[in-house]
Amino acid sequence: MKRAAGKAAVLFNARAGRGRGALAATRAARFMEGGGWQITACVSTPTHADDRTDLIAELARRVDRLVVVGGDGTLREASAVIFKQDLKTTVGFVPIGNANVLARELGIPRATPRAIRILTTDNTQAVDIARITPGDRAGDPMFFVAMLEVGFGAAVIHRVHRWRMTGWRHLYRLNGDLLYLPAALVSLRLPSRTAFKIRLEDQPPLDNCRLAVVANTRTYAKGWSLTPQASPVDGRLDVFSRQRSDPATVIRNYAGALRRRRIHGADVRYQRARRLAISAPKPLCLQADGEPLTPLTRLEIEALPAAVRILVPLAARGAKFGPPT
Protein backbone atom coordinates (compact mmCIF):
# COMPACT_ATOMS: atom_id res chain seq x y z
CA MET A 1 0.00 0.00 0.00
CA LYS A 2 1.99 2.99 -1.27
CA ARG A 3 1.27 6.48 0.05
CA ALA A 4 1.56 9.79 -1.76
CA ALA A 5 5.18 10.90 -1.89
CA GLY A 6 6.34 13.32 0.79
CA LYS A 7 9.51 14.57 2.43
CA ALA A 8 11.79 12.21 4.33
CA ALA A 9 15.19 12.31 6.02
CA VAL A 10 17.52 9.42 6.78
CA LEU A 11 19.53 9.38 10.01
CA PHE A 12 22.11 6.63 10.47
CA ASN A 13 24.55 5.46 13.11
CA ALA A 14 27.82 4.97 11.27
CA ARG A 15 29.14 2.66 14.02
CA ALA A 16 26.16 0.30 14.11
CA GLY A 17 26.05 -2.98 12.25
CA ARG A 18 29.84 -3.29 12.18
CA GLY A 19 30.09 -0.10 10.19
CA ARG A 20 27.25 -0.83 7.75
CA GLY A 21 25.19 2.23 8.68
CA ALA A 22 26.21 4.50 5.80
CA LEU A 23 25.64 1.83 3.13
CA ALA A 24 22.25 0.82 4.54
CA ALA A 25 21.21 4.48 4.76
CA THR A 26 22.20 5.16 1.16
CA ARG A 27 20.19 2.16 -0.01
CA ALA A 28 17.17 3.30 2.01
CA ALA A 29 17.36 6.82 0.56
CA ARG A 30 17.63 5.54 -3.00
CA PHE A 31 14.71 3.16 -2.53
CA MET A 32 12.50 5.95 -1.19
CA GLU A 33 13.51 8.29 -4.00
CA GLY A 34 12.48 5.58 -6.42
CA GLY A 35 9.09 5.60 -4.74
CA GLY A 36 8.69 9.32 -5.29
CA TRP A 37 9.87 10.57 -1.89
CA GLN A 38 11.97 13.70 -1.59
CA ILE A 39 15.01 12.94 0.59
CA THR A 40 16.01 16.17 2.33
CA ALA A 41 19.02 14.71 4.17
CA CYS A 42 20.97 11.48 4.68
CA VAL A 43 23.26 12.14 7.63
CA SER A 44 25.21 10.36 10.35
CA THR A 45 24.50 10.82 14.04
CA PRO A 46 26.94 13.25 15.74
CA THR A 47 29.19 12.06 18.54
CA HIS A 48 27.82 14.28 21.31
CA ALA A 49 24.34 13.69 22.75
CA ASP A 50 23.25 17.33 22.61
CA ASP A 51 24.25 17.56 18.96
CA ARG A 52 22.28 14.39 18.20
CA THR A 53 19.20 15.82 19.90
CA ASP A 54 19.44 19.08 17.95
CA LEU A 55 19.92 17.25 14.66
CA ILE A 56 17.00 14.89 15.20
CA ALA A 57 14.71 17.79 16.12
CA GLU A 58 15.79 19.79 13.06
CA LEU A 59 15.24 16.86 10.70
CA ALA A 60 11.95 15.70 12.21
CA ARG A 61 10.38 19.16 12.07
CA ARG A 62 10.99 19.39 8.31
CA VAL A 63 9.81 15.99 7.11
CA ASP A 64 6.84 13.65 7.15
CA ARG A 65 9.01 10.61 7.76
CA LEU A 66 12.29 10.17 9.64
CA VAL A 67 14.12 6.96 8.76
CA VAL A 68 16.41 5.68 11.51
CA VAL A 69 19.20 3.28 10.49
CA GLY A 70 20.91 1.83 13.56
CA GLY A 71 20.16 0.01 16.78
CA ASP A 72 17.75 0.41 19.68
CA GLY A 73 19.77 3.32 21.10
CA THR A 74 19.43 5.43 17.96
CA LEU A 75 15.73 4.60 17.71
CA ARG A 76 15.29 5.54 21.37
CA GLU A 77 16.88 8.95 20.87
CA ALA A 78 14.75 9.71 17.82
CA SER A 79 11.55 8.58 19.54
CA ALA A 80 12.31 10.66 22.64
CA VAL A 81 12.92 13.84 20.64
CA ILE A 82 9.75 13.38 18.60
CA PHE A 83 7.74 12.89 21.80
CA LYS A 84 9.30 15.82 23.66
CA GLN A 85 8.85 18.17 20.71
CA ASP A 86 5.25 16.95 20.16
CA LEU A 87 5.99 16.25 16.51
CA LYS A 88 3.80 14.15 14.21
CA THR A 89 6.69 12.69 12.25
CA THR A 90 6.41 8.99 11.44
CA VAL A 91 9.51 6.89 12.13
CA GLY A 92 10.84 4.25 9.77
CA PHE A 93 13.37 1.83 11.25
CA VAL A 94 16.10 -0.15 9.50
CA PRO A 95 17.59 -2.25 12.32
CA ILE A 96 21.32 -2.96 12.09
CA GLY A 97 22.18 -3.02 15.81
CA ASN A 98 23.32 -5.95 17.90
CA ALA A 99 20.01 -6.88 19.56
CA ASN A 100 17.32 -4.91 17.67
CA VAL A 101 14.79 -5.55 20.41
CA LEU A 102 12.00 -3.31 19.16
CA ALA A 103 12.32 -4.61 15.61
CA ARG A 104 11.86 -8.15 16.91
CA GLU A 105 8.88 -6.99 18.95
CA LEU A 106 7.12 -5.18 16.10
CA GLY A 107 7.90 -7.70 13.38
CA ILE A 108 10.19 -5.30 11.47
CA PRO A 109 12.50 -7.45 9.32
CA ARG A 110 16.11 -7.57 10.46
CA ALA A 111 17.24 -8.25 6.90
CA THR A 112 18.10 -4.79 5.58
CA PRO A 113 16.53 -5.13 2.08
CA ARG A 114 13.23 -6.31 3.59
CA ALA A 115 13.20 -3.55 6.23
CA ILE A 116 13.81 -0.93 3.54
CA ARG A 117 10.80 -2.09 1.54
CA ILE A 118 8.51 -1.03 4.41
CA LEU A 119 9.67 2.59 4.26
CA THR A 120 7.35 3.65 1.42
CA THR A 121 4.23 2.07 2.94
CA ASP A 122 1.77 3.71 5.30
CA ASN A 123 1.41 0.90 7.83
CA THR A 124 2.10 2.42 11.25
CA GLN A 125 1.77 1.36 14.87
CA ALA A 126 1.53 3.77 17.80
CA VAL A 127 4.19 2.58 20.25
CA ASP A 128 4.74 3.41 23.93
CA ILE A 129 8.05 4.61 25.28
CA ALA A 130 9.04 5.20 28.92
CA ARG A 131 10.55 8.16 30.74
CA ILE A 132 13.14 7.93 33.54
CA THR A 133 13.34 10.92 35.86
CA PRO A 134 16.46 11.02 38.10
CA GLY A 135 15.64 11.68 41.73
CA ASP A 136 19.05 12.37 43.24
CA ARG A 137 20.60 14.81 40.78
CA ALA A 138 19.57 17.59 38.46
CA GLY A 139 19.31 16.61 34.85
CA ASP A 140 17.00 15.99 31.94
CA PRO A 141 14.78 12.90 31.89
CA MET A 142 16.01 9.83 30.02
CA PHE A 143 13.93 7.46 27.92
CA PHE A 144 13.77 3.84 26.84
CA VAL A 145 11.80 1.92 24.23
CA ALA A 146 12.42 -1.64 25.43
CA MET A 147 13.58 -1.91 29.04
CA LEU A 148 15.38 -0.54 32.06
CA GLU A 149 17.45 -3.07 34.01
CA VAL A 150 18.87 -2.91 37.53
CA GLY A 151 21.57 -5.27 38.80
CA PHE A 152 23.36 -8.11 37.04
CA GLY A 153 22.35 -7.44 33.43
CA ALA A 154 23.19 -3.76 33.83
CA ALA A 155 26.61 -4.68 35.24
CA VAL A 156 27.27 -6.78 32.12
CA ILE A 157 26.31 -3.87 29.86
CA HIS A 158 28.58 -1.48 31.78
CA ARG A 159 31.51 -3.90 31.55
CA VAL A 160 31.03 -4.48 27.80
CA HIS A 161 30.82 -0.72 27.26
CA ARG A 162 34.11 -0.17 29.10
CA TRP A 163 35.80 -2.89 27.09
CA ARG A 164 34.47 -1.42 23.83
CA MET A 165 36.04 1.91 24.73
CA THR A 166 39.45 0.29 25.22
CA GLY A 167 41.37 -2.44 23.46
CA TRP A 168 38.35 -4.68 22.76
CA ARG A 169 36.76 -2.32 20.22
CA HIS A 170 37.80 -4.34 17.18
CA LEU A 171 36.56 -7.60 18.68
CA TYR A 172 33.16 -6.02 19.33
CA ARG A 173 32.95 -4.85 15.73
CA LEU A 174 33.82 -8.35 14.56
CA ASN A 175 31.07 -9.93 16.68
CA GLY A 176 29.53 -8.07 19.61
CA ASP A 177 28.35 -11.28 21.26
CA LEU A 178 31.95 -12.33 21.89
CA LEU A 179 32.24 -9.73 24.66
CA TYR A 180 29.00 -10.51 26.49
CA LEU A 181 29.89 -14.01 27.68
CA PRO A 182 33.19 -13.06 29.41
CA ALA A 183 31.50 -9.91 30.79
CA ALA A 184 28.72 -12.09 32.22
CA LEU A 185 31.20 -14.52 33.79
CA VAL A 186 33.11 -11.68 35.45
CA SER A 187 29.86 -10.12 36.68
CA LEU A 188 28.71 -13.44 38.14
CA ARG A 189 31.73 -13.39 40.44
CA LEU A 190 30.67 -9.98 41.73
CA PRO A 191 26.93 -10.19 42.49
CA SER A 192 25.12 -7.01 43.49
CA ARG A 193 25.05 -6.43 47.25
CA THR A 194 22.84 -3.33 47.10
CA ALA A 195 19.19 -3.95 47.92
CA PHE A 196 16.62 -1.55 46.52
CA LYS A 197 12.91 -0.85 46.86
CA ILE A 198 10.33 -0.64 44.07
CA ARG A 199 7.19 1.39 44.71
CA LEU A 200 4.37 0.86 42.24
CA GLU A 201 1.22 2.96 42.02
CA ASP A 202 -1.57 1.60 44.26
CA GLN A 203 0.41 -1.57 45.06
CA PRO A 204 2.47 -2.71 48.05
CA PRO A 205 6.18 -1.85 47.67
CA LEU A 206 8.66 -4.55 46.70
CA ASP A 207 11.45 -4.57 49.31
CA ASN A 208 14.98 -5.99 49.30
CA CYS A 209 15.18 -6.39 45.51
CA ARG A 210 18.56 -7.10 43.94
CA LEU A 211 17.58 -7.71 40.34
CA ALA A 212 14.86 -6.03 38.29
CA VAL A 213 13.73 -5.41 34.73
CA VAL A 214 11.16 -2.71 33.96
CA ALA A 215 9.95 -3.68 30.50
CA ASN A 216 7.98 -2.08 27.71
CA THR A 217 8.49 -5.18 25.54
CA ARG A 218 8.44 -8.94 25.85
CA THR A 219 11.76 -9.20 24.09
CA TYR A 220 14.96 -9.13 26.10
CA ALA A 221 18.26 -9.27 24.19
CA LYS A 222 18.10 -11.49 21.11
CA GLY A 223 14.66 -13.00 21.45
CA TRP A 224 14.82 -13.92 25.13
CA SER A 225 12.06 -12.83 27.49
CA LEU A 226 12.06 -12.02 31.20
CA THR A 227 8.62 -10.38 30.91
CA PRO A 228 6.64 -12.61 28.53
CA GLN A 229 3.36 -10.69 28.96
CA ALA A 230 4.72 -7.19 28.30
CA SER A 231 3.49 -5.17 25.33
CA PRO A 232 4.71 -1.90 23.77
CA VAL A 233 1.16 -0.82 22.95
CA ASP A 234 -0.76 -1.23 26.23
CA GLY A 235 0.33 1.92 28.09
CA ARG A 236 1.81 0.00 31.00
CA LEU A 237 5.18 -1.36 32.12
CA ASP A 238 5.86 -4.92 33.27
CA VAL A 239 8.18 -5.29 36.25
CA PHE A 240 10.18 -8.45 36.98
CA SER A 241 12.14 -8.48 40.25
CA ARG A 242 14.05 -10.86 42.50
CA GLN A 243 15.39 -10.59 46.02
CA ARG A 244 18.43 -12.77 45.26
CA SER A 245 21.37 -12.19 42.93
CA ASP A 246 23.69 -15.13 43.59
CA PRO A 247 25.17 -16.89 40.54
CA ALA A 248 22.75 -19.83 40.65
CA THR A 249 19.76 -17.45 40.69
CA VAL A 250 21.11 -15.42 37.78
CA ILE A 251 21.74 -18.54 35.73
CA ARG A 252 18.19 -19.77 36.39
CA ASN A 253 16.87 -16.36 35.34
CA TYR A 254 18.47 -16.48 31.95
CA ALA A 255 17.66 -20.13 31.41
CA GLY A 256 14.03 -19.15 31.90
CA ALA A 257 14.43 -16.13 29.66
CA LEU A 258 15.75 -18.35 26.87
CA ARG A 259 12.58 -20.43 27.15
CA ARG A 260 10.49 -17.22 27.13
CA ARG A 261 8.51 -18.34 30.15
CA ARG A 262 7.70 -16.89 33.53
CA ILE A 263 10.26 -17.74 36.19
CA HIS A 264 9.08 -19.30 39.44
CA GLY A 265 10.60 -18.79 42.87
CA ALA A 266 9.70 -17.59 46.33
CA ASP A 267 11.62 -14.36 45.75
CA VAL A 268 10.23 -13.66 42.25
CA ARG A 269 7.66 -10.94 41.64
CA TYR A 270 5.80 -9.87 38.50
CA GLN A 271 3.91 -6.58 38.60
CA ARG A 272 2.41 -4.10 36.13
CA ALA A 273 2.05 -0.35 36.48
CA ARG A 274 1.89 2.92 34.59
CA ARG A 275 4.29 4.58 37.06
CA LEU A 276 6.84 3.32 39.59
CA ALA A 277 9.83 4.50 41.59
CA ILE A 278 13.08 2.76 42.55
CA SER A 279 15.25 3.78 45.49
CA ALA A 280 18.37 2.47 47.24
CA PRO A 281 20.90 3.60 49.87
CA LYS A 282 23.73 3.39 47.31
CA PRO A 283 23.92 4.15 43.56
CA LEU A 284 22.43 1.38 41.46
CA CYS A 285 23.93 -0.11 38.31
CA LEU A 286 21.48 0.67 35.48
CA GLN A 287 21.12 0.06 31.76
CA ALA A 288 18.41 1.08 29.29
CA ASP A 289 17.99 -0.50 25.86
CA GLY A 290 21.48 -1.97 26.04
CA GLU A 291 23.17 1.33 26.95
CA PRO A 292 24.81 2.01 30.35
CA LEU A 293 23.25 4.76 32.48
CA THR A 294 24.84 6.87 35.18
CA PRO A 295 24.27 5.12 38.55
CA LEU A 296 21.42 6.60 40.61
CA THR A 297 19.99 6.08 44.09
CA ARG A 298 16.49 7.26 43.18
CA LEU A 299 14.56 7.27 39.92
CA GLU A 300 10.97 7.44 38.73
CA ILE A 301 9.73 5.62 35.63
CA GLU A 302 6.55 6.37 33.69
CA ALA A 303 5.00 4.77 30.61
CA LEU A 304 4.14 7.23 27.84
CA PRO A 305 1.33 5.65 25.78
CA ALA A 306 1.35 5.91 21.99
CA ALA A 307 4.33 8.28 22.11
CA VAL A 308 5.62 7.63 18.59
CA ARG A 309 4.29 6.13 15.36
CA ILE A 310 6.59 3.55 13.75
CA LEU A 311 6.28 1.90 10.36
CA VAL A 312 5.60 -1.84 10.63
CA PRO A 313 4.77 -4.64 8.19
CA LEU A 314 1.11 -4.78 7.24
CA ALA A 315 0.67 -8.09 9.10
CA ALA A 316 1.90 -6.51 12.35
CA ARG A 317 -0.38 -3.45 12.35
CA GLY A 318 -2.81 -3.72 15.26
CA ALA A 319 -1.36 -7.07 16.30
CA LYS A 320 -1.18 -8.07 19.96
CA PHE A 321 2.48 -8.94 19.50
CA GLY A 322 3.08 -12.55 20.31
CA PRO A 323 6.14 -14.17 21.89
CA PRO A 324 9.50 -12.83 20.75
CA THR A 325 11.23 -14.39 17.77
Secondary structure, DSSP 8 states (H G I E B T S, - for coil): -B----EEEEEE-TTHHHHTHHHHHHHHHHHHHHTT-EEEEEEE--SSHHHHHHHHHHHHHH-SEEEEEE-HHHHHHHHHHHHHTT---EEEEEE-SSS-HHHHHHT--SSHHHHHHGGGB--EEEEEEEEEEESSS----EEESSEEEESHHHHHHHHHHHHHTTTTHHHHHH-THHHHHHHHHHHHTS-----EEEEETTS--EEEE-EEEEESSS-BTTTB-S-TT--TTSS-EEEEEES--SHHHHHHHHHHHHHT-----TTEEEEEESEEEEEEEEEEEEEETTEEEEEEEEEEEEEEEEEEEEE--GGGTT----S--
